[in-house]
Amino acid sequence: MKPTYKTILFDLFGTLLSVSKAAKGQGQYTADILGLDRQAWNQACFGKHHDIVSRTDHLESVRRIAHSLDPTIPLDRVRQAAEARQLRFDNALTDIEPGILDILQRLKQRGFILGLISNASTGEVRAWSDSPLAPLFTTVYFSWQHGVQKPDPAIYRMALAELAIDPQAALFVGDGSSEEHLGAEACNIDSLLVTYFLDSSNEQELKRRGEGSKGRIGHIRELLKMVSPEV
């Protein structure tokens, strides 16, 4: 990797945290509460019924997704699922692994400007201001606030423009959801797939997620030696 990067742009979910892992076995999965197949629910969360490019109400977002799969689900069950889902996302943002925070802090200490680009609906990042991640980032771009989502090159360019950084001086790091590495590539931004929160046994899935990236790392701690050898 280049030794001349000035900024590192990170994805959020699946990269710096895992909602399911942060739950530590507490609370039901949203799909289970709704009586839906987990895979079908997860796919629907990345579909057209989940608005992540405008301000939304969390309960209404869950209702739209749920009823796109089964319109007969009672509203009281939708409400229960929405409340549980909100708590899981809030907890994920406020209970960040110490090892993740340590690496980000060390990158900042070595002079890197840190940015965040995340596809997220309003409710999913409700707790961002309370997250220990928040003070570490110079710029934060949530899709719901800016009306554009990855892999659209526009959201990467917005972040770089705010930082006054050329694409060649930026590195993007993410878990590869939403074809985000292809979006970075379209902007001439180098990127790395990070697999820490992923099932690393599915090589076909990892290859799909990594399309457009320059390589793969298991954990963001590897960035310390790759882009900033300690002196």
Secondary structure, DSSP 8 states (H G I E B T S, - for coil): --TT--EEEE--BTTTB-HHHHTTT-S--HHHHHT--HHHHHHHHTSTTS--SS---HHHHHHHHHHHH-TTS-HHHHHHHHHHHHHHHHHHHHS--HHHHHHHHHHHHTT-EEEEEE---TGGGTTGGGSTTGGG-SEEEEHHHHT--TT-HHHHHHHHHHHT--GGGEEEEE--GGGHHHHHHHTT-EEEEE-TTS-TT-HHHHHHHTTT-S-EESSGGGHHHHH----
